[in-house]
Each structure stands twice: as C-alpha cells, then as structure tokens.
Amino acid sequence: MAAVTPTAAGNGAKSPTTPASPVESTTSQASGAKRKRTVEPKFYAVKFGFQPGIYHTWNDCLTQVTGFKGAVFQSFPTHEEANAFLTGTQTPTTSNSTSTGTKFYGVQRGRKPGVYTDWAVTQDQVRGFRGPKFRKFATWAEADEYVRQGTQTQDEMQATQDDNKDSSFKVKLPGTPGMTSEIPRDADGNEYPIGTGPLPPGAVDGFDPNVVLDPETGRLKYRLAHEKVQTKQVPGRPGPLRIYTDGSSLRNGRMGAKAGVGVYFGPGDKRNVSEPLKGSRQTNQRAELTAIIRALDIAPRHRDVTIFTDSKYAINCVTVWFVNWQRNKWMTSEDKPVENKDLIQSILEKIQERAVLNVKTLFEWVRGHNRDPGNEAADRLAVNGARSAAIETANIGDNDENLSDDEGGGQVGVGIDGD
C-alpha cells in the first residue's frame, strides 16, 4: 500500500509534500513518433474512512472507504489541494487554473455534492442515485459555481441530461442485486468492452449480473431486457435463531445435589441437549450458564441468535454485571471473587467471537413454568439431564420424592437485550 498521510482533522500530523511512490512515465506512439510524457500523479484525500489521510493510488483509497458508512473522499491534481480538502479549506489554490488533461466534474445532486477530478470517484457519487445532476468543466471554478447554484435553468437541465449519458448506469431493475437497464459507458460516452466496465451498484462477489456467457458462441454477452426482468431475487439473510435454555439442580444447595442442562432448538431437533452438568459444583446457576454455553457452541456462527431463559441471574451476568466485575478485576462490591467466573467469561468470549463476524447474540427473559412451550421443553430436558446423573449416584438412587428443582418460577423480571 502506498504511504498514507494522516489527516489534520484526525491527529494533527503534518503531511509530506511528495508522494511515497516514484512518478511513473509512459511512452506515446501517436503518428509513429515516440515521445515520453510525464503522467501527473493524483492525490486521493480520504476525509472520512477507516484511516483518513492522503493516498497516491486509487486502490489504496478504495481500501479505506469501501464498506465505510458515510465515507467522504475526493481526488486532486496536487497535494496542496488534497490537504486543503482534509483541513476544511473552502477553495483549493488552483481553483481558477486549467490543468492540461484534467477534467473537473461538478456533482450538484448526488451522494456527496462537490467538485471531483476523477471520473471513477464521480461515478461513485451518482451511480444508483435517484435523479443525479452532474457536469464536466474545464476549470475548478466553473465546476464549483455549478455545484453552488443548486438550481438550474432549462438549458442547464438539458445540458445535465446530456452529460448524464456519461453515467454508467440508469434504472435499477427488480430481481438480482446489480441488475440495470443500460450498458455502462465511460466519461466520454463510449461503451466499455463487455465485461471490463465498472461493477453496477449492488453487485455481489465481484460479479456483474447483467453479463452472461452465450452458450452458442462461448463469448460474453449482455442479458436481454426480458431476461433481466425474469431474474429472481436471492432470498435474504434468515431471521434470528430462537433457542431456549434451562438448568436444573436436584437437591440444589444440599449434599448430593445433581444438576442437568437443557437446550431446546425445536420439536425433534437433533441439536436439542439433555445432559448432566459436569464438574463438582452441581448448582442451578452453573447449570443455567452452562446451558447458554452449549447453545452458543451448537448455533451456526453466521446466524443471529436470541436465547430465551428463565434465569434473570444468567442474563444479568453476561449483559450487565460483568462490566463492573471486569473493571474490578472480577471482584464483587463486597470484595469477594465473582462466583462462576469461568462460565461467565466463556459466554462473553463466545459473544465477542460472534460480534466480530457481525452476528448478534440477544437474550430474552421468560417466566419459568408459565406455559411457554419452548421454556417448558428446555426445562424437561434439563430435569432429565439431572435425573440421569442422580440415577447413577448410589446415595441418591432414583428416589425422586426428595428431589426438587430449585428455580421453578415465580421470578419477576424483564427481558434484557444482550446485543
């Protein structure tokens, strides 16, 4: 990547006066005569992006703005103009000059109205924008005046419509994202060779859905109008996965307690869990937290999930209380070690892993034993898990008359969003 100049608006760093990469040269062979000419470097100023600053290549600029919501960037023929754009200076120093080979595009109506010197950047401002207005000028001052006018005479509106023919894309069609009604054109109104033009807005995975391989000739061709309309929309991202969890501890808090874990995805779902709680500490709270861990272990990492539980304790641990606990090095307000720290940290790590993938993990409290089908199913799974452990223990056996589920319901609370 070419060197970047941090923006003055960001950290106050000074900008270098020369680009990081050497100036390139090309050879023109027009009329059979060879003559070297210098290609003027361009300076791409990224005012709002992943890393604001001045870049020397279009690809480096794209890296900083692609996927950044509300990105603001522009290309300039000189470093001074680019720096002026970053620092908020209203008029570049070369506003009234005409640079050989430099065209100034005034975008009066688009995503970010302003004056641009790069056609590709200009396209980004108007492509897919409803009713864009933009024109090409010989000087920066003319383009800036056009942008400032805000309104146009009938003649100017006609001129804008003529210049809009340069726009690569017109009407977006229903169906596959990126489907458009016209063939892309360059700044001079010429059609791009098929398959070489810029991708239309909404295109997925670097593929232009307007282009298809002709089975008869083996060459690329543009889809016909009726083929574009018939193209179907790919189903969108599914909604959140709903998972019910519960924990049960038989003889909770007493000698010989046995706990179980229940995770319910749906009727007959192979992912449902009913198992004994592992470890020597057989408490109801550890069973509740472990059930959440098991749910996150099984749930697909690309799906948002909403976990329903009747344990307000478990929800508060991973959505509210952990903030102060982390700040206090996992000590309570009474200066005691946090109970079940190992399980709480495990849940937080799994939530963070999913957040990095832009996947949400939500929590919702439900009242226990209140005829909620999902909660009752998770409860049965948890109780069965605890009983399976109790049956294997000689001092408890299968006498369920003295066994009780500690957290049976009657709790009062509200749903907490853990996102």
Helices and strands as residue ranges (DSSP letters): E 5-6, E 25-28, G 30-32, E 35-38, E 43-48, E 53-55, H 58-65, E 72-76, H 79-87, E 104-109, E 114-116, H 119-126, E 133-137, H 140-149, H 154-163, G 164-166, E 211-213, E 220-222, H 225-230, E 241-250, E 258-264, E 273-276, H 284-298, E 305-309, H 312-316, I 317-321, H 322-327, H 341-356, E 361-365, H 373-391, G 400-402
